[in-house]
Amino acid sequence: MPRYVLLLNWTEQGVKNYKQTADRAAAAKQAFEKKGCRVTDCVWTLGPYDLVLSAEAPDDETITGVSIALGALGNVKTTTMRAFSEDEIRKIVQKA
């Protein structure tokens, strides 16, 4: 399955409800699974992003829909990036 990295920033609402952040992450993992995706890692970070998720999804459209639904809850804003494994990038480079 294609892999993705999601960079998340808390909204004002998300910061106000910071005590529920771990519970919200668990709920997000379940929501991803219901749509056929899988969160492979979730970490809270210092710096320009508050959280970073690694995920797998069947395709770009599915991860986009899940990201939109996550953002619609109002606690985070997302930036989603397609990620490539070493094997995938080797195949891409061969096609260049």
C-alpha positions in Angstrom: 0.0 0.0 0.0 1.2 3.5 -0.6 2.7 5.3 2.3 2.1 8.8 3.5 3.5 11.3 6.1 1.0 13.6 7.7 2.2 16.8 9.4 -0.3 18.0 11.9 -0.7 21.3 13.8 -3.2 21.9 16.6 -5.8 24.5 16.0 -7.0 26.8 18.7 -9.6 24.2 19.6 -7.0 21.4 19.7 -4.7 23.4 22.0 -7.6 24.1 24.4 -8.4 20.4 24.5 -4.7 19.3 24.8 -5.5 16.8 27.6 -7.4 14.6 25.2 -4.7 14.5 22.6 -3.8 10.8 23.2 -7.5 9.9 23.1 -8.0 11.9 19.9 -5.0 10.1 18.3 -6.5 6.7 19.2 -9.8 7.7 17.7 -8.1 8.9 14.5 -6.4 5.5 14.2 -9.8 3.9 14.3 -11.2 6.3 11.8 -8.3 5.6 9.4 -8.9 1.8 9.8 -12.6 2.2 9.0 -11.6 3.7 5.6 -9.1 1.0 4.8 -6.0 3.0 5.9 -3.5 2.2 8.7 -1.6 4.6 11.0 1.8 3.0 11.3 3.2 5.6 13.7 2.1 8.7 15.6 4.5 10.9 17.4 4.2 14.3 19.2 7.0 16.6 18.1 8.7 19.9 19.0 9.2 22.5 16.3 6.9 23.6 13.5 4.6 20.6 13.8 2.7 19.3 16.8 2.3 15.7 15.6 3.6 13.5 12.8 1.7 10.5 11.5 3.0 7.8 9.2 0.2 6.0 7.4 -0.7 3.6 4.6 -3.7 3.9 2.4 -5.0 2.2 -0.8 -4.6 5.4 -2.8 -4.2 9.2 -2.8 -8.0 9.8 -2.9 -8.6 7.7 0.2 -5.9 9.3 2.3 -7.1 12.7 1.1 -10.6 11.9 2.3 -9.4 10.7 5.6 -7.3 13.8 6.1 -10.2 16.1 5.2 -12.4 14.3 7.7 -9.7 14.5 10.4 -9.4 18.3 9.8 -13.2 18.7 9.9 -13.2 17.7 13.5 -11.5 21.0 14.2 -8.6 20.0 16.4 -5.8 19.8 13.8 -4.8 21.1 10.4 -3.0 18.6 8.2 -0.4 18.5 5.5 -0.2 15.2 3.7 2.8 14.0 1.7 3.3 10.8 -0.3 6.3 8.9 0.9 8.4 6.4 -1.1 10.4 3.4 0.1 13.9 2.8 -1.1 12.7 0.2 -3.6 10.0 2.5 -4.9 12.4 5.4 -5.4 14.8 3.1 -7.3 12.0 2.2 -9.7 11.1 5.9 -10.1 14.7 6.8 -10.8 15.0 4.1 -13.4 11.9 5.7 -15.2 13.4 9.2 -15.2 
